[in-house]
Amino acid sequence: MRVNRILLSSALVVVALVLQVSVLSRLHLPGAVPDLLLLTVLGLALVYGHVGGALIGFGAGLLADLAPPADHAAGRYALVLCVIGYLAGLVKPENGRLKSATGPMAVVVAAAIGSTLLYAGVGALVGDTAARHVGLPSLLFTAALYDLLLAPFVVPGIMALARHADNDPLAETGSAAKSTDISSGWLASGTGLRIGGQRGALGGLKTKARTRTARAGRIKGVKRL
């Protein structure tokens, strides 16, 4: 991942985690909690693709696992968001631009349900049965509902920021200047044919007959190639 992608993703994930812990988790809504961190990962994965989505999802999930209110095993949510980010990146639209809102909304609903199921499944493997006591069907419904209501205010903005960071004019100017410097250095240093011509010119100082012979030999050699 490029530096601007890493900086933007890190900043967005930290802001989403702070809002998740300090605001959304204290709303005491029935059922699940709106997952702002999941929506952030989805927005970035829809622009950066499956590899970037998996990396961002793992990092965001690991931060959530280590955040102070966390009461589950470290790495549990990191695994969930890594898988969700990878799968969301597979449906990345061309050039990261959306043609309609139907696709992303379907991705949000599928991710909300899939992350809840995967989180409960991993918890069952490690002995956490909290989902059974709360009621898995109500968790699935409320998670999909809350994330779907929050998604229009989060996902498009995150995708726009990610596209803007990828199309940074300063980055394009720097890359163009770098390529210009490389081409200028290539022209200044010369090529093998130029060096050969200089050697031929030095040899031509001896006699005109040798110069003509050498030129004819070089022309024939080029044609044979």
N, C-alpha and C positions, 0 to 999 in steps of 0.2 A: 504493500500500500504506500502511496505517496505521502509526503509530509503533511500537505494541506488536508488530505483525507484523515490522517491520524489525529491532527489537532482538532479538526471540526468534530469528528466522531467522539473524541474524548470529552470535549466541552459539552456536547449535547447529552451524552450519557450521564455525565456528572450532574448537570442541571436537572435532567429527568429523574435521576435517583433522589436528589434532594427534595424535589417537589413530591415525589412518590412517598417518601418517608415522612416528610414534615406536614404535608397537606392532605393528600388523597387517602393515606392510611388512617387518618384521624376523622374522616367523615362519618364513620360508623354506618355505612350503607348496608342494607340487607344483602346477604349472600357474599359475593366476591368483592374485590377492591378493583377499581379502574387501574389498568396496568399501563401507565405512561411509559415505562421502560420498554415494554414490549412494542408499543407503537413507534418508539424511537428506533428500535432495531429494525422494524419492518420498513420504515421510511428510508433508512440508509441502505438496507439490503435491496430495495427496489431500484436504487440508483447504482450501487457499487457491485451488484451481482452476488452470486452464491458464495464465493470465497471471502469477499469482504463482509458479507452478511454473517457468515459463520464466525469469523474472527471478532467482529464487533459484538455479536451475540454472546460469545464466550466471555469476553472482557466485561460486558455489562452485567451478565449473570453472576460472574465472580465477585464483582463489586457489591451486587445485591446480597450475595451470600455472606459477605463480610461486614455489611452495614450493621450498626448496633442493634436494631430491633430484631434481627434475624434469629430464628429459633430452630433452624433446620441444619442439616449437615452441609458443610462447605462443598461447593461444586455441584450441588443438586440443581439449582436454578441456572448455573452456568451451562450444564449439559442441555437443559431444556431450551434456553435461548440460542445456543449454538446450533441445535437441530432446526429450530424455527427460522433462524436467520439464513441458514443454508437453503432450506426449502423455499423461503420467500424470494431469495435471490435467483432461483431457477425460473421464476415467472417475471423476471425483470423486463420491462417494456423497452422497445428500441430507443436508444439514446436517453434512456431514463425519463422519457416524457409520456404522460398518460393521455390516452385518447378519450377515455371516459372514466367515470367514477365507479362503475360497476365492478370492474376487476379488482381494484384495491380494496373496496369494501368487502368483497368476497374473500380476499386474502386476510383481511382483518378478522372476520368471523371465524374462518378456518384456523387462523393462528391462535385466537382466544380459546377456542374449544380444544385444539391440539395441545397447546401449552398446559392447559388445566389437566387434561387427561395424562399427558406425559409427566407432569409434576406429581400427580397422584400415583401414577404407576411407579415412578422412581421411589416415592415415599413408601409405597407398599413393600418394595424390595428391601428397604432399610428398616422396616418396622414401624413406620409412621402411618397410623390409621386415622388421622384427623379428618380426612375427606369423608370417611364412612359416617362419622358422627354428625358432621355438618349437613351431609346430603349432596352427593355428587351431581344429580340432575339440576338442583337449584344453583349450584356453583357454575355449571356449564352455561345455564341460561343467563344468569346475571353477568358472568364474565363477558359473554358475547354481546349482551345488551350495552353494558357500560363502555366497553372498548369501541363498539360501533358508534355510539353517541359521541365519544371523545375524538374518534379518528379524523373527522373532517376538519377539526381545529389543530391537529398535530401533524398528521402524515403529509399533507400537501406542502406545508411550510418547511418541514425537514427535507423533503425531496427538492424543493426549490433552493434551499441553502446548499445542499450537496451538489446540485448541478452548477450553481454559481461558483462554488469552490473549485470544481473541475475545470470550468471555463474562465479561470482567473486571468485577466489581461496581463498582469505582471508576470505570471508564470509563462504565458505564451511569449511575451516580449523577451524574457530571459532565455527561453529555449531558442527563439529565433536568432538572438544575438550570439548565442553559443554556436549555433550551426554556421552563422556568418564567419565567426572567428575561425572555426575549423576549416571552412572552405578557403578563407584567406590564407591560413597557414599552409594549406595544401598547395595553393598556387604559388606562394612565396618559396616553399621548399623545392618545388619543381618535381618532375617525374623522371623515371629512368630514361625515357626517350630524350628528354632535354639534356640530361647528363651525357648521354651517348652522343648527342649533337655537339656538345661542347668539346668532348674528347676528339670527335671527328674534325672539328674546326682547328684544334691545336695540331692535330696530325697534318692538316692541310697546309700549314705554314711551311712545310718542307718543300713540296713541289706541287705544281698545279696538276700534274698527271696523277699523283696519288690521291689528290682531293677528288678529282672526277671519278676515279675508280672506286673510292670509298663511298661516294654518293650513289653511284650506280648500284653498288652492292647493297646499300641500305634500302634503296627503293625496291630492289628485287626481293629482299628479305621481307619487307612489309607486305608485298603482294602475295608472297607464299603463305604468310600467316592468314 
